[in-house]
Amino acid sequence: MNIAPFAIEEYFALYEFQVPHLLCASDCEALTVAELLALAGRPLTDLGSLHLGYTESQGHPALRQAIAGQYAQVPPQAVVFLGAPEEGIYLAMQTLLEPEDEVIVLLPAYDSLRNVAAHICGPGRVKPWPLTPAGQGWQLDLAQLHRLITPQTRLLIVNFPHNPTGFLPTLAELQAIIEIARQHNLWLFCDEIYRGLELPGRDTLPSAADLYERSLVLAGLSKVHGLPGLRAGWLIIHNEALRQRLINWKHYTTICAAAPTEFLAQAALAAHPQLVARSRRIINDNLAAANAFFARWPDLFVWRPQQAGSVALVGVNQPSATAFCRQLIDEAGVLLLPGPYLGYDDRHVRLGTGRVNFPAALAHLEAYLQTWPGG
Ligand SMILES: Cc1ncc(COP(=O)(O)O)c(C=O)c1O
């Protein structure tokens, strides 16, 4: 059976390691193993004595305990540690969905959040629930969500903080979404991989895992903790039968996580406050540079800074964002991600604000634009 091309990953496979100035990465600046262990107060030699046997399929009990400690109402047995965050999306969709089911997905969305469901149920049964631009930000239409639900709807897929818009609902909106899911007995897949990166003035929302018994919550260490190469992620699933069925699917993918990943993930959770503060600091500094930059280019860009997370979706006043990005790659060595690779329109690009070289990359973009005939 076919599955749609993973457009974002195909784009990054082409350019991420070729183009010198990355301005669209979704992760935060990565650390070295030595930096991570130092923050966690563990000697580097501990890694040398790690036993490289198989690990427990659901994840090491101490690791699951540490993960559960990040939530208010999550027992360690509800945690499934994954082979990578991405795996959780695939496993959840395979476990939950049958071809006759309908799914509602918040758009734009990270490819796998909509494509795996479309692969199982057919594209016609995956109903888009669009976030729309509103002034300086983005908005949800809860009345539209009501209208999209039919007796066949089994699953609602959301992602907060949102990639690529940086949208964060209010607590009242999140509670309303959960109330709608509860009324219709829907499963809620809530991708919280950017949770913890709220900008000053916005609180971290409670996890859907602490609010709704029929939620499947995805989280991990790739974005907030600056550890994408660790491939560390987890799902929280309260429902025992569903969790066991998902673990069965996991036996067909990774069986268990890599032992070094489990070891370093425990170190990262021990250093959670320092890692989150570090990423937030980087993003805040970069947003100051971004605010100043976009204030100088009001005719070319429509700037809607994120409310949370590391990415924002920026309007581009050009006939084709894709052609514009292509020109930036070829002539400026700068990488932005065009909207169509996010399942969105060709008048937007994704901006990533989590890397320390962001101001330098932005300066390259600006130097190029100053000589650009289209500017
Ligand atoms: C919303 C969202 N979910 C899941 C993932 C998957 O994370 P990873 O690439 O670390 O597996 C990403 C990665 O960009 C993402 O943006």
PDBQT file of the ligand as one rigid body, heavy atoms in Angstrom, charges set to zero:
ROOT
HETATM    1  C1  LIG A 401       4.997  18.069  15.472  1.00  0.00    +0.000 C 
HETATM    2  C2  LIG A 401       6.070  17.031  15.397  1.00  0.00    +0.000 A 
HETATM    3  N1  LIG A 401       5.830  15.806  15.852  1.00  0.00    +0.000 NA
HETATM    4  C3  LIG A 401       6.743  14.839  15.797  1.00  0.00    +0.000 A 
HETATM    5  C4  LIG A 401       7.995  15.085  15.260  1.00  0.00    +0.000 A 
HETATM    6  C5  LIG A 401       8.977  13.948  15.191  1.00  0.00    +0.000 C 
HETATM    7  O1  LIG A 401      10.106  14.143  15.998  1.00  0.00    +0.000 OA
HETATM    8  P1  LIG A 401      11.439  13.356  15.674  1.00  0.00    +0.000 P 
HETATM    9  O2  LIG A 401      11.890  13.857  14.337  1.00  0.00    +0.000 OA
HETATM   10  O3  LIG A 401      12.391  13.710  16.739  1.00  0.00    +0.000 OA
HETATM   11  O4  LIG A 401      11.127  11.899  15.623  1.00  0.00    +0.000 OA
HETATM   12  C6  LIG A 401       8.298  16.339  14.754  1.00  0.00    +0.000 A 
HETATM   13  C7  LIG A 401       9.604  16.626  14.129  1.00  0.00    +0.000 C 
HETATM   14  O5  LIG A 401       9.828  17.621  13.498  1.00  0.00    +0.000 OA
HETATM   15  C8  LIG A 401       7.314  17.350  14.820  1.00  0.00    +0.000 A 
HETATM   16  O6  LIG A 401       7.532  18.589  14.377  1.00  0.00    +0.000 OA
ENDROOT
TORSDOF 0
